[in-house]
């Protein structure tokens, strides 16, 4: 907080804001500012177990393997 010259009560004020913002407000802001095509989601785990859930998202899935 000192590095960014934030007031001593910054965390308390931040929590108060977070606690009072509604899901609807967040969704409206996301429609304005969030561009899904600008992001990548990286999921690590058992590909066979995750495949059914990932297929429901309607997003392209590229499977990568790490070679030792």
C-alpha positions in Angstrom: 0.0 0.0 0.0 2.9 2.3 0.7 4.4 1.7 -2.7 1.3 3.0 -4.4 0.6 5.8 -1.9 -2.7 4.2 -0.8 -4.4 5.4 2.4 -4.2 3.2 5.5 -7.9 2.3 5.3 -7.7 1.3 1.6 -8.3 -2.4 2.3 -11.4 -1.7 4.4 -12.8 0.6 1.7 -12.0 -1.9 -1.0 -13.8 -4.7 1.0 -16.9 -2.4 1.5 -17.1 -1.7 -2.2 -16.7 -5.4 -3.1 -19.3 -6.4 -0.5 -21.9 -4.0 -1.9 -21.5 -4.4 -5.7 -24.2 -6.6 -7.2 -23.9 -9.5 -9.7 -26.0 -7.5 -12.1 -23.7 -4.5 -11.9 -20.7 -6.8 -12.5 -22.4 -8.4 -15.5 -23.2 -5.0 -17.0 -19.6 -3.8 -16.6 -18.4 -7.1 -18.1 -20.5 -6.5 -21.2 -18.8 -3.1 -21.6 -15.2 -4.0 -20.8 -14.7 -7.8 -21.2 -13.7 -9.1 -24.6 -13.6 -12.9 -24.4 -11.7 -13.3 -27.6 -8.8 -11.4 -26.0 -8.3 -14.1 -23.3 -7.0 -17.6 -23.1 -8.0 -20.1 -20.4 -5.5 -22.7 -19.4 -6.7 -25.7 -17.6 -4.4 -28.3 -16.2 -5.7 -31.8 -15.2 -7.0 -35.1 -16.4 -8.0 -34.5 -20.0 -10.4 -37.4 -20.1 -12.1 -36.4 -16.9 -12.4 -32.7 -18.0 -13.5 -33.2 -21.6 -17.2 -33.6 -20.9 -17.4 -30.3 -18.9 -15.2 -28.4 -21.4 -17.3 -29.5 -24.3 -20.4 -27.8 -22.8 -18.6 -24.4 -23.0 -18.8 -24.1 -26.7 -15.2 -22.9 -26.9 -12.3 -24.3 -28.9 -10.1 -26.7 -26.9 -6.5 -27.2 -27.9 -4.9 -30.1 -26.0 -1.2 -29.7 -25.2 1.1 -32.3 -23.7 4.4 -31.8 -22.0 7.2 -34.0 -23.0 9.9 -34.8 -20.5 
